[in-house]
């Protein structure tokens, strides 16, 4: 990336962010009133997320997903909001007695280095998560490259048939540069969105904001959250943030039904980011319709379901049109008539739910899940186990809102029990599915933190931070996140920059000055972001690109055989067209069971190159070796070999 391109990308990004921030803040003001409050910050945050989601889905659905159009729609949205949404009246000034000490200051002091470290890791560490490199990143990049979500990047639908709004949101981060410099910020950003929601829920229920902040901090530092999500494109934090926002605004809807629309939109983001979306949507909408104080359950359900359907239904409609079944690879047959066409092998075959493991008395699997939770949640697991007791206590105290919050968390536990892979007999699948507990961990943890007395709360906070803070204890869980000297220095530098900006803002306000002009913010932000983009260009293997030029087909097709890191083949700018071969379990059409089938497929698509690797999970056909006529050109990444067929 040249300096000019970096400057142009930075300028467009800053303009889009300013338009997004301004329009979302104005909309939140219309909902909450003027001034700064936890609720308004949360409403603005989620309004911004929904705006981005709608823009990228609409453009992607019409094959118009391109950065200039995205920027134009953000500016048009800001103009429309300025025209139609009135400026909220400013609230009367409140006099607050100064406090010598506040728990929130201590929480912020602990959260700042954690947030800085997460951002630095996301920006500098090479991604190593299997799912990220196998399909999440590839889907996002190739949807951007083709400007449309109506395609299935690897050539095999089941890799991209699940709802993909999460990847598309990562694509929004990639659009200005059409590369991956900022893509892996997505989980960390949505952890911040979740934290905003938890603080706002605490305030909404009548508790101090710092208790919500402490719950968010404890949730963020558990190894399952921090180590499992940072520097990847797994979509669990998008789901967590969507559910938390839906819970917040559904609780707020007791004071005004208009909040149900925003609650449904938040839930729609969650449902559109994960294949488990329908289960999550039904459970949360059902909860919102019946929790204490709701007078019109059917109207509530319909009001929330409409935005969920609009945001998540795009992906199921795409599958129905392109693949013959909205829930591909599953199908539907009634009275011998095929209604929806199924795929060759459902993804969940051989990977049962946790509930199935219980019913089948597979206690080894149950014990292994418990061991994973103990290792990856630590002291927070104690709070989760105590949640049912806190629910009973809140019910006896007739604390309806707290009962509702904890009830939602426990209802989502049911969703976890019936989610595929959570009871898998395959240890690798079982360990990966453990992260699905994050969907309800934050809500149950918040409910407990809100009511704990000081001493046990302090003990839980200290134990949780110390347990999750020692990242070096888990090198085998996520080796890419070991804190190196470079990462440590960059983290310290970022913290110093944040403190300096905060101090300048305080000084500015104490001098009685108004808000800094937007132009000044842009003047500072554009060159800073441009320098960041230039510094963050990730070293990626260009062996495939060089090999394509070497054989005289720079734009030629590449067939990939058992290489898990498709992103290495694609490169940072997703410029290499690929087809995937020999992946999948027996019975899947993607799995070529004989050498002749595999070689025949390669010949049928006439590739310029063939990349052969071994992902360590799926077996090649017996006795298959590259044919004698294939010319070996070199290797790269994880011992992946390049051939000219």
C-alpha positions, 0 to 999 in steps of 0.5 A: 500500500502506497502512502497516497492510498493509505491517506485516501483510505484513512480520509474516507474512513474518518469521514464515514466514522464521523457521519456514523457517530453523528447520526447515531448520537442524534438518533439516540438523543431522540430516543433518550433525550439530551445530555450524556447517559449510559442509556444514550451511549448504548443506544447510539452504539447499537444504532451505529452497529445496525446502520452498518449492518443494514448498509452492507447487507443491502449493498451485498444483496444487490452486488453493489458492495463497494467502498464509495457506495458505503461511504455515500450511504453513511453520508446520506444517512447522516443528512437524512437524520439531520433533516428528519430527527430534531436535536434533543433539548439539553437537560438542566445542569446537575450539581454533583458533590465531588467524591474522593474515590470511586470504584469506577476509577479502579475498574477503568484503571484495570480495563485500560491496559486490557483494552489496549493489549487486546487492540494491539494484539488484534492489530499486530498478531498473525491470525492462527484460529482454524475457522478464521483462516478456513472460511471466516476471513475467506468469506469476508474477503471474497464477498468484498472482491465480488461485491456480493454476498450471493456467492460461495467463495470456496466453491462448496456451499456449506462453508458459507451457507451459515448467516454471514453478517459477522464476516460482512461487518469485518468486511466493512473494516476491510473495505477502505483498503480491501485488505486485512489490516483492521479486520481482526479488531471485530471481536475486540470492538464487539466486546466493547459494545457488550461492555456498554450494554452491561453498564446500561443494563445495570443503570436501567435496573437501578444499580450503580454503573460501576457494577455493570463495568465490573461485570464487563471487566470480569467477562472480558478477562476470562481466558475463554473470552479474551484468548478465544476471541482476540485476533480472530474472526469467530463470531461469538462476540457479535452474538453476545453483543446482539443478545445483550443489546436486545436484553437492554432495550427489551427491559427499557421497553417497559417504559416505552414500546418504541424500544422494542424495535431497537431490541429486535434490531440488536437481536437481528444482528446476533441471529444474522451472525451465527447458524444458531440464530433461529434458536437464539431468536426464538428464545430471546423473543419468547423471553421478551414476550412473557417476562414480568410486566409485559401486557401484550405478548403477541404484539411484543413478539411481532414487533421484535420479530420484524427487524430480526427477520429483515436482518437475518432473513437475508441470508436464509432467502439467499440460501433458498434462492441459490441453494434450494434450501434456506437452512442448507445443508438441511432440507425438507421433504413432505409426503415424499415431495422435496420441498427444500433441497438438502446438502450431501452431508449435514454439518452436525452428523456425528456432532451431537448436542450436550443434551444428547450427551446427557440423555445418552449417559456419556459422562466422559463428555460431560466431565470434559465440558466441565473441565474446559469450563473450569480452565477457561472461566476460572472464578467466574464459574462460581458466579455462574453456578450461584446465578440460580440461587440469586434468581430465587433470592430476587424472586422472593424480593419481588425484584422483577427486572433482575428476575427477568435478566437472570431468567434470560441467561438461564433460558439461553443455557437451554439454547446451549444445551441443544446447540450442535457440537456442544456434546461432540465425542470429538475432543477438538469439536467439543473444545471449540464449542465451549465458547458458545457458553459466552452467549449467556455468561455475561448476563448471568455474571451481571445478575450476580455482580449487581447484588453481591455484597462488597467483600465477596464482590471484591474477592470475585473481582480480584480472583477473576482479574488475576486468573485471566490476567496471567495470559502466559499460563495458556500458551497451548490454548492460543500461542499467538497471544503470548505478550512479547516485548514489542506488544508490551511497548506498543500497549504502553504507548497506546495507554499513554496516548489515551491518558494524554487525550483524556487529560487534554479533554479535561483541561479543555473543559475546565477552561470553559471551552465547547466541543472541539470542531469536527474539522480539527478532529479530522485533521488529527485523525486522518494522518494518524490512521494513514500512518497506522495503516502503513505500519500494519501491513501484515507480512503475508506469503506471496508465493502463490502470486509469484508462482502464478506469474511464473507460469504465465497466468497471473489471474489464473484459478488455484485449486486448494487441496487440504490447506487449512489456511486459505487466507495464505493462498488468497493473500492480504488483498484477496486477489487469487481465485480459488476452488477447494477440493478434498475437504469434508467428512465421508459422505460429503460430496466435497470428500473425494474418496479415490485418487481418480475422483480427486484428479478428475476434479482438478482436470475438470476446472483447468487450474493454473496452480494446485496448492497441496497441504494437510490440515491435520483433520480431514484425510486425503484419499487413500494412496493419493500422491500428486501425479507425476505430470505435476511440476513442483514449484515450491512451498510456503506457510504450513508446508503447503506445496505449490504445483503446476498441473 
